[in-house]
Amino acid sequence: MVSDAQSRFLPYGRQTIEDDDVAAVAAVLRGDWLTTGPAIEAFESAVGVAVGARHVVVCANGTAALHLALETLDAPGSTVIVPSVTFVATANAARHAGMEVVFADVDPNSGLMTAATLEKALDRAKGRVVSAVLPVDLGGQTTDKTAIAEIALRHRITVVDDSSHAFGSRYPADGELIPVGSARHADMVAFSFHAVKNITMAEGGAVCTSNAVRAERMRRLRHHGIERDGARFTAGGIDDRGALPWYYELLEAGFNYRVTDLQCALGLSQLAKLNRFREQRNAVVRSYDAALAPLAPLVRPVTRVAGAPFWHLYAVLIDFAQTGMTRANVMRALRERGIGSQVHYIPVHTQPYYVERYGRTSLAGADAYYERTLSLPLFSSMTSDDAERVASALRDVLAA
Ligand SMILES: Cc1ncc(COP(=O)(O)O)c(C=O)c1O
């Protein structure tokens, strides 16, 4: 007999929603505020405490978070550096802000942009005005924050971390492990709380920063560019405005990137589980590492960098040429065994939109990483038995 545990479909990632999460959202539905209510600030404060950030601006999604962050640079027409192995949203956010993108290569075995690949990208961008770099914390592992901060300082560019995968991760600096989001080695740090992320609001994002001016600007841009604080009104408004309770001023054409109280209530409830989710994922990662070890060097996990990641993805590198199977066939065979998998990511420099805009380029590290990568199931309610089931299915598939 096949038990439920052996037969349930394991997607590459999924949300872990419990009864108290449902109750938290239902309480908001029964209350007075569906949006622009008290849950927004409550969630922002709680995130600030969790990651040690001075200012947190929550918004509609991670792409909006990156876009808001880049808008505060006031640098349309400038160039930003984006690693090629990332979700398209990282580069698209720059385009939304009117910026151009130079893609950086990544380490072929970790998928992360490094100090060396950033320097090379900056060389390729010589002659342009480079305003920012967007390091991506792929899979929950972190980029070398101190090295990147030093390069950014030298080149006078802003660091906007795309830490969509790394909420709850910590990176090494100054002899400590520092929470991603504290913005100690970046000007701004963007998170995504999409359904499959480390914690979820269904859809949601946030920017963390130590800069109060940037935070205020992002709050205004999130709500159309509307200002209600009389201290910031301009000379151009109508007469008697101080006495008008409905009065507001539009200071710039912003966006509707607001988030609802429903989403923030879910985010708050999920945030309380961050440490448990981290431990659950760590246990699964340890089981995968042990169960897959006999498959080396054909299959091996991505290179581990220093730090304490909140594992968002469990990505392995497979030498498909040696296995004699294509990646598509391996994925199909796993699916037949009730196991989902995914590829993170098709290098963004190869996407037609960017090829058309910037021409065809080759980034050897990104291409080599892409050729071999496969993300196996990882989510907080998975068990070590699930990981062993996946490893044994992969063994069978590759042996066949
Ligand atoms: C690396 C990375 N950046 C940005 C985003 C965009 O986040 P969202 O889907 O919340 O807009 C994602 C989400 O998938 C991501 O994985």
The ligand as a MOL file (V3000), in Angstrom:
LIG
                    3D

  0  0  0     0  0            999 V3000
M  V30 BEGIN CTAB
M  V30 COUNTS 16 16 0 0 0
M  V30 BEGIN ATOM
M  V30 1 C 14.5250 37.2750 -7.1410 0
M  V30 2 C 13.1590 37.8760 -7.2280 0
M  V30 3 N 13.0420 39.2060 -7.3850 0
M  V30 4 C 11.8410 39.8070 -7.4410 0
M  V30 5 C 10.6690 39.0870 -7.3720 0
M  V30 6 C 9.3620 39.8010 -7.5020 0
M  V30 7 O 8.5410 39.6010 -6.4140 0
M  V30 8 P 6.9430 39.6410 -6.5810 0
M  V30 9 O 6.5380 38.3960 -7.2830 0
M  V30 10 O 6.4620 39.7160 -5.1720 0
M  V30 11 O 6.6310 40.8590 -7.3660 0
M  V30 12 C 10.7330 37.7080 -7.2020 0
M  V30 13 C 9.4960 36.9070 -7.0980 0
M  V30 14 O 9.2980 35.8840 -7.6310 0
M  V30 15 C 12.0100 37.0850 -7.1460 0
M  V30 16 O 12.1080 35.7510 -7.0190 0
M  V30 END ATOM
M  V30 BEGIN BOND
M  V30 1 1 1 2
M  V30 2 1 2 3
M  V30 3 2 2 15
M  V30 4 2 3 4
M  V30 5 1 4 5
M  V30 6 1 5 6
M  V30 7 2 5 12
M  V30 8 1 6 7
M  V30 9 1 7 8
M  V30 10 2 8 9
M  V30 11 1 8 10
M  V30 12 1 8 11
M  V30 13 1 12 13
M  V30 14 1 12 15
M  V30 15 2 13 14
M  V30 16 1 15 16
M  V30 END BOND
M  V30 END CTAB
M  END
